[in-house]
C-alpha cells in the first residue's frame, strides 16, 4: 500500500511543476519593461572630480531637466570598449547629452583611452571608490 502511494509522488510533483509553468506563461508580463526603483526619481546630489575639466563635477549642474544618458565605463572593461563606438555614434546622430562615470579606474589611463577612441561625453566624473 505504501509502495503504491510512493509511486504517485513523482506524478504529483510533475503536475505541480506543469501548473507552475503554465501559470508563468499566462500571467501578464511585459519583457520590454525593466523594473527599477530609480525610474522617475531624482538623481542624488553628489560631487566628484572631473576627468576632463579642471573644475569639480556637481551632479546638480550636470543632470538638469534635459534627457541625459549616463554611462559607467572603465579602461579595463571589455564591454565598455565595445560599446564606445556606439556611444560616439549615438551622440553624433542624436546630439544627446552623455555624461560618463569613470568607475574604479586610473584617470591617466582613462584620458589616454579617450584620446585614442574619442570622447562622446560632455563631462566625466571620477568614481575611485565605486
Backbone bond lengths (Angstrom), bond angles and torsions (degrees), N, CA, C in turn:
res aa  C-N    CA-C-N  psi(-1)  N-CA   C-N-CA  omega(-1)  CA-C   N-CA-C  phi
1 X - - - 1.440 - - 1.533 110.83 -
2 X 1.326 116.47 -46.56 1.464 120.58 179.39 1.529 110.01 -66.10
3 X 1.302 116.14 -37.92 1.458 121.06 179.07 1.526 111.15 -61.56
4 X 1.320 116.55 -38.38 1.449 122.06 -179.56 1.532 110.84 -66.52
5 X 1.334 117.05 -38.77 1.464 120.93 179.31 1.524 111.45 -72.95
6 X 1.314 117.35 -32.71 1.462 120.36 177.19 1.524 111.45 -66.13
7 X 1.312 117.20 -29.35 1.456 120.64 177.56 1.524 111.84 -71.31
8 X 1.317 117.72 -23.53 1.464 122.21 178.88 1.533 111.47 -78.00
9 X 1.307 118.63 -23.34 1.462 123.36 -175.57 1.533 113.36 -58.63
10 X 1.337 121.06 -47.75 1.474 119.64 177.88 1.532 112.21 -62.01
11 X 1.320 117.26 -36.21 1.457 120.75 178.06 1.527 110.99 -64.74
12 X 1.309 117.71 -41.86 1.474 122.22 179.20 1.529 109.97 -65.16
13 X 1.316 117.14 -42.66 1.472 120.99 178.59 1.527 110.11 -63.76
14 X 1.314 116.82 -41.25 1.455 121.00 177.59 1.531 111.06 -61.33
15 X 1.300 118.33 -43.08 1.465 122.69 179.18 1.533 110.22 -63.82
16 X 1.306 117.96 -40.90 1.471 121.58 178.88 1.527 110.13 -63.79
17 X 1.316 117.39 -44.47 1.476 120.73 178.62 1.516 110.37 -63.46
18 X 1.323 116.97 -40.62 1.455 121.70 178.50 1.524 111.45 -62.85
19 X 1.318 117.20 -41.93 1.468 121.31 178.16 1.531 111.47 -64.63
20 X 1.316 116.92 -40.84 1.473 120.51 177.55 1.526 110.08 -63.60
21 X 1.308 116.82 -43.00 1.465 121.46 178.63 1.531 111.06 -58.68
22 X 1.332 116.78 -48.53 1.463 120.06 -179.96 1.523 112.28 -66.75
23 X 1.317 116.77 -34.37 1.469 119.64 176.11 1.532 110.24 -61.79
24 X 1.323 116.32 -44.91 1.467 119.95 -179.77 1.523 111.98 -65.89
25 X 1.311 117.07 -30.08 1.458 120.19 177.09 1.531 112.13 -72.49
26 X 1.301 116.52 -32.23 1.454 120.39 -172.36 1.527 114.70 -91.48
27 X 1.330 118.59 -21.05 1.458 118.54 -178.79 1.525 109.80 -68.65
28 X 1.298 115.58 153.51 1.466 121.58 -175.79 1.529 109.41 -82.06
29 X 1.323 115.54 99.46 1.462 121.50 177.85 1.509 108.80 -120.72
30 X 1.317 116.20 141.66 1.452 121.27 177.82 1.533 107.68 -112.84
31 X 1.324 118.68 105.93 1.467 120.28 -176.68 1.528 113.55 -68.77
32 X 1.339 118.42 -14.33 1.459 119.70 178.95 1.521 111.59 -85.12
33 X 1.305 117.74 -12.39 1.466 121.17 -179.83 1.518 109.05 -91.89
34 X 1.317 115.40 119.75 1.454 121.16 179.96 1.526 108.02 -99.66
35 X 1.320 117.52 114.34 1.461 118.49 -179.64 1.534 110.40 -70.70
36 X 1.308 115.47 136.63 1.458 119.98 178.63 1.516 109.54 -152.37
37 X 1.302 115.50 138.70 1.457 120.67 176.52 1.521 111.09 -76.20
38 X 1.331 118.03 -10.21 1.458 121.57 -175.78 1.524 113.97 -95.05
39 X 1.329 118.08 -12.80 1.457 120.63 -178.63 1.528 109.50 -66.29
40 X 1.329 114.98 135.06 1.465 124.12 -179.96 1.527 113.45 65.69
41 X 1.306 117.52 19.75 1.463 121.52 174.38 1.529 108.99 -110.42
42 X 1.317 115.38 154.73 1.459 120.36 178.51 1.520 110.11 -75.55
43 X 1.309 114.99 147.88 1.457 120.93 176.64 1.522 108.05 -74.40
44 X 1.315 117.27 133.88 1.468 118.99 179.79 1.528 110.98 -64.51
45 X 1.310 116.01 147.45 1.460 120.55 177.12 1.519 109.53 -76.54
46 X 1.319 115.56 130.01 1.460 120.79 176.41 1.520 108.39 -152.05
47 X 1.296 115.06 162.61 1.462 120.49 174.73 1.517 108.75 -130.23
48 X 1.309 115.04 150.14 1.458 121.97 -179.87 1.519 107.85 -152.75
49 X 1.296 116.33 169.69 1.453 120.22 172.59 1.517 108.44 -74.90
50 X 1.317 115.41 147.37 1.460 120.40 178.26 1.523 109.07 -96.20
51 X 1.316 116.04 138.92 1.457 120.57 -179.41 1.520 111.61 -76.36
52 X 1.335 117.88 -35.23 1.457 120.40 -172.05 1.526 113.93 -111.28
53 X 1.315 117.51 -9.44 1.458 120.56 179.50 1.523 109.17 -118.99
54 X 1.325 116.06 155.25 1.461 119.26 -178.57 1.524 112.78 -80.48
55 X 1.329 117.35 -15.39 1.461 119.51 178.85 1.519 111.33 -93.54
56 X 1.322 116.54 168.82 1.464 122.58 179.01 1.528 110.72 -67.45
57 X 1.311 115.15 155.03 1.460 122.67 174.37 1.525 107.24 -94.72
58 X 1.322 116.72 117.78 1.467 122.21 177.11 1.522 108.16 -112.98
59 X 1.304 116.77 123.39 1.465 120.15 -178.03 1.518 111.56 -62.33
60 X 1.320 117.78 -33.65 1.467 120.29 -179.70 1.530 111.51 -65.37
61 X 1.332 117.69 -27.15 1.467 120.82 177.44 1.529 112.03 -83.03
62 X 1.314 117.03 -34.27 1.464 121.23 -174.74 1.524 113.12 -82.62
63 X 1.316 116.27 -38.18 1.459 120.25 -175.13 1.520 109.45 -103.34
64 X 1.322 114.72 88.46 1.456 120.92 -179.76 1.529 108.18 -98.91
65 X 1.318 117.04 -153.35 1.460 120.80 -177.25 1.524 113.66 -81.82
66 X 1.325 118.03 -4.03 1.455 119.25 178.04 1.536 109.51 -84.42
67 X 1.312 116.10 157.46 1.463 120.60 179.18 1.520 108.69 -71.37
68 X 1.319 115.50 128.40 1.458 121.78 -177.68 1.515 109.13 -130.29
69 X 1.316 115.60 131.63 1.456 121.13 174.76 1.521 107.38 -92.12
70 X 1.327 116.94 126.33 1.464 122.37 178.23 1.523 107.55 -107.73
71 X 1.324 115.76 125.81 1.460 120.77 -178.00 1.528 109.68 -125.13
72 X 1.313 115.40 123.49 1.462 121.23 173.91 1.527 107.43 -89.29
73 X 1.336 116.27 131.45 1.465 119.23 -177.54 1.514 110.29 -148.21
74 X 1.335 115.19 163.47 1.465 122.11 175.77 1.530 107.76 -154.86
75 X 1.315 116.09 153.60 1.463 119.99 -179.05 1.524 111.80 -69.29
76 X 1.318 117.28 -25.44 1.459 121.63 -178.76 1.539 112.51 -83.75
77 X 1.317 116.89 -1.90 1.469 122.51 -174.05 1.534 110.05 -97.19
78 X 1.325 117.41 111.74 1.467 121.74 -179.59 1.532 112.63 -62.20
79 X 1.336 120.51 -46.11 1.469 119.34 177.33 1.530 112.94 -61.77
80 X 1.334 117.45 -29.03 1.467 120.64 177.62 1.526 110.25 -64.84
81 X 1.313 116.26 -40.50 1.466 120.37 178.03 1.523 110.11 -65.88
82 X 1.337 116.56 -40.76 1.465 120.79 -179.73 1.523 112.12 -65.22
83 X 1.330 117.49 -37.33 1.465 119.97 -176.82 1.531 112.80 -84.01
84 X 1.315 117.23 -12.23 1.462 121.05 -174.07 1.534 112.41 -59.92
85 X 1.304 117.42 -41.95 1.465 120.49 -179.86 1.532 110.71 -62.93
86 X 1.330 116.67 -34.89 1.463 120.25 179.25 1.527 111.38 -71.69
87 X 1.329 116.33 -34.90 1.468 119.63 175.96 1.529 110.48 -64.06
88 X 1.325 116.10 -42.35 1.464 119.36 178.61 1.521 111.07 -63.65
89 X 1.304 116.68 -44.88 1.461 120.84 179.16 1.533 110.42 -63.34
90 X 1.311 116.54 -43.05 1.458 121.44 179.97 1.524 110.79 -62.68
91 X 1.315 116.94 -41.54 1.464 121.39 179.62 1.520 110.58 -66.84
92 X 1.325 118.19 -40.97 1.460 121.76 -179.09 1.522 112.17 -69.11
93 X 1.318 117.13 -42.34 1.454 120.97 -175.30 1.525 112.84 -78.39
94 X 1.312 117.65 -33.31 1.459 121.15 -173.07 1.521 114.21 -108.59
95 X 1.318 116.67 -5.35 1.466 121.30 -177.41 1.526 110.54 47.22
96 X 1.320 115.22 48.34 1.450 123.11 -178.57 1.521 109.49 -94.88
97 X 1.314 116.16 144.21 1.453 121.12 175.88 1.526 108.09 -76.78
98 X 1.326 116.45 117.87 1.465 121.78 178.26 1.520 107.74 -116.66
99 X 1.332 114.91 124.44 1.462 121.52 178.25 1.520 107.36 -111.32
100 X 1.312 116.41 133.13 1.455 121.35 -179.86 1.514 111.61 -103.33
101 X 1.312 115.47 149.00 1.463 122.78 171.53 1.517 105.81 -121.91
102 X 1.327 116.83 111.80 1.455 122.06 -179.54 1.526 107.82 -82.34
103 X 1.329 115.95 108.44 1.459 123.52 -167.90 1.521 112.49 -94.60
104 X 1.325 117.13 116.48 1.470 123.98 175.13 1.526 112.09 43.66
105 X 1.306 115.08 58.94 1.459 120.16 -173.45 1.520 109.54 -134.01
106 X 1.309 115.98 165.16 1.452 122.72 173.73 1.534 107.54 -82.10
107 X 1.345 118.56 118.23 1.467 120.33 -177.22 1.524 113.98 -57.43
108 X 1.311 118.23 -36.71 1.467 120.51 179.77 1.528 111.30 -67.42
109 X 1.325 116.49 -41.04 1.465 119.64 176.40 1.526 110.37 -63.93
110 X 1.327 116.04 -38.63 1.469 119.93 -179.75 1.526 110.75 -65.21
111 X 1.328 117.33 -40.18 1.468 120.32 177.95 1.522 111.01 -63.22
112 X 1.335 116.64 -43.69 1.466 120.48 178.13 1.529 111.26 -64.01
113 X 1.318 116.30 -39.58 1.468 122.49 178.93 1.525 110.38 -61.06
114 X 1.354 116.26 -43.50 1.463 120.77 179.44 1.531 111.71 -70.35
115 X 1.320 117.43 -34.75 1.469 119.79 175.71 1.523 110.85 -64.10
116 X 1.317 116.54 -39.47 1.463 121.27 -178.64 1.532 112.23 -73.29
117 X 1.336 116.93 -45.00 1.467 121.34 -173.20 1.525 114.13 -96.65
118 X 1.339 117.29 -14.22 1.461 120.77 -176.11 1.527 110.64 100.58
119 X 1.326 115.17 156.83 1.461 120.18 -176.23 1.530 110.63 -121.22
120 X 1.334 117.35 105.73 1.466 119.86 178.25 1.527 113.24 -86.96
121 X 1.324 118.11 -1.09 1.463 122.16 -171.30 1.527 112.21 -92.59
122 X 1.332 115.96 142.06 1.460 120.43 173.98 1.528 110.15 -78.28
123 X 1.313 117.00 -30.84 1.457 122.65 175.23 1.527 107.66 -158.33
124 X 1.327 115.88 156.90 1.458 120.69 -178.67 1.528 108.98 -136.20
125 X 1.330 115.26 123.12 1.469 120.65 175.11 1.513 108.75 -89.36
126 X 1.326 116.01 144.05 1.458 121.42 177.24 1.529 107.92 -95.73
127 X 1.328 115.68 122.11 1.476 121.81 178.08 1.515 108.13 -115.39
128 X 1.335 116.52 88.48 1.455 120.94 -177.75 1.521 112.77 -74.26
129 X 1.324 116.41 -32.32 1.467 120.79 -172.33 1.525 114.02 -95.21
130 X 1.311 117.66 -12.34 1.457 120.26 -179.49 1.494 110.97 77.69
